[in-house]
């Protein structure tokens, strides 16, 4: 039993960069901007954060530099898509490729060099609690931050007036404009803030979870984050759940490698991605109109619980996601 | 608040939408602004509400000239605009929508906002549920929410752009009562419309715009003779009354026949329908929003399959055959939302004709453009064969949609065929539909506008709370009787007599 809690704690820890990045992406997509550069940004930020922390010996500076890189890439995306009216997806995709290559080019001197890492900091007293202590209070600051950022994002979006404005930007920017909101400025703000979180997530890889720097260090997790945000319905708690699920799959895959040594490592590495997409697609299939029609043919007693479950699963994209806004 | 514009000019490219307008609107009154589509009404209102900025001239609120940089500025200055399609956030609840980007200091808390909303709703007689999502509400309810939002945010001037389009007669009555009260409290109401009866009923003054200018210069006190206003709006042509055509007698089988049909859509179920829709008729479906008109239209279009019973088209059993089979049998459906599920905005008229071509791998562009050119001439559409549909005005889009209906169509189902059109465009559309009817087509349309139902129907079917009444010949029906039936008064007796 004790081993199960330790494993679960490992899942929570492994998911921390994904959760931070996913919250950043959720914020900018809620404001109507798709930051498709996420995977590249994470790599470039991971490399920069590691390099800065290594040369200055200061971890906080490393994270700050990573956040800055994330914010800067987001600002470039904003310049092309929000100011110059180019396609968010095209620009984001090019940025993703550019940042990936830039990270391996600029990061070559730092590859496979031992460097600083965020120290393990169990929280006194709380860490000794049975079960809860193991699960939540024997980690390091980055992982604690990943626990806090989910309720913080949810509160921001659903509990504050700023959240109302952010969601209005993604749902109907024209309505926000009619209320006197400067749509472009606020979209920039959310995009850049989300980008900074993505940058921090990158550093969470290189300075904490997978310490050091190597070619393609984050192994495509940025792309899975993009998928998780979509299938998570842009809702912070569901998105976080998706991240934890993915981390769990990864850990299961790694474990099975030692149990079944005959399986090629490539399969073990890729399997979580495939499984994750499969799970997410199943969830969305269950809430599709086709499933609704199927349910409507069932006896009345079954319909109500099934429909309410489906309604809870259903996720609709922000109506103006990816669409440019032009002042009338 | 007293508002005035002086020499206000706004150009869009070569078109002068507002040409040196000088008008003023006094506080505490309801001011009608009349004009056909494209006369410059919307431009003037958008200038006043800060959505666009004038090229020349100035806007004066209470004797202070104002430069409005955006709609937020205008609302702070006290001007709020209710758009034809309310500019709210459909995914929000009523309360969230109210709080979203409200001017600072207006609502101290969520609870305060809710209390203020419920109080105002009580005073204006608008039923409202603060927790309801806006996309679950009708256009009329969303409009009420928007009016209350603007008032709570401090609007002293309320601009309403075609507010009675797409709302029910009961909602329109509630709206008018509320507007009278808002004006009586000392606020200014600008009521933009092309419906003369409404302006006559509601407004203290009227301003008529034509080609971007006020004709005659300045406001007119109401009442004014209707013919005079029509002449001001359209010139001589507009004043001509509609021509009444006697009903042709056509010996043909019914276009649609329903036998013991039960059909369900969402929460609404139509039970045990037995109807025959004869050729050569225009049949109007009257009723409150969501009383079953749309379900019936979609059933007849083959978009909804019945749970029980048979649907026959031209005598052939097409029960559950799907909308494609219905189209092949000569049934055409014109939805209310033209660009959403009617046509493809980015494609041109020629492209639409090309889409209708069957067989072969290639598109016969020459033939498609030829057809488009002929349609443009026949239906007087202001467009070229290659203009994207989205770039056309509402009236031209509607005409284009009619032009796309093949000449051998046997049944046309139209949801609010004149929605959002001015008087002249609406008459043109109806002229086309009547010509189709005279050629032996059965036209079934739904409309929230009782005048439209009374004017154009040969037979009227009243829908009430998911029940479909028997067809009543237009000659046997008065407007007041129709209004009663829509409200359910005497509906049961009518159904019993039919049995």
Boltz contact constraints between the chains, C-beta under 6 A:
constraints:
  - contact:
      token1: [A, 164]
      token2: [B, 96]
      max_distance: 6.0
  - contact:
      token1: [A, 164]
      token2: [B, 99]
      max_distance: 6.0
  - contact:
      token1: [A, 164]
      token2: [B, 100]
      max_distance: 6.0
  - contact:
      token1: [A, 165]
      token2: [B, 101]
      max_distance: 6.0
  - contact:
      token1: [A, 168]
      token2: [B, 89]
      max_distance: 6.0
  - contact:
      token1: [A, 168]
      token2: [B, 100]
      max_distance: 6.0
  - contact:
      token1: [A, 171]
      token2: [B, 89]
      max_distance: 6.0
  - contact:
      token1: [A, 171]
      token2: [B, 91]
      max_distance: 6.0
  - contact:
      token1: [A, 172]
      token2: [B, 89]
      max_distance: 6.0
  - contact:
      token1: [A, 175]
      token2: [B, 87]
      max_distance: 6.0
  - contact:
      token1: [A, 175]
      token2: [B, 88]
      max_distance: 6.0
  - contact:
      token1: [A, 175]
      token2: [B, 89]
      max_distance: 6.0
  - contact:
      token1: [A, 178]
      token2: [B, 71]
      max_distance: 6.0
  - contact:
      token1: [A, 178]
      token2: [B, 87]
      max_distance: 6.0
  - contact:
      token1: [A, 179]
      token2: [B, 101]
      max_distance: 6.0
  - contact:
      token1: [A, 180]
      token2: [B, 72]
      max_distance: 6.0
  - contact:
      token1: [A, 181]
      token2: [B, 101]
      max_distance: 6.0
  - contact:
      token1: [A, 328]
      token2: [B, 51]
      max_distance: 6.0
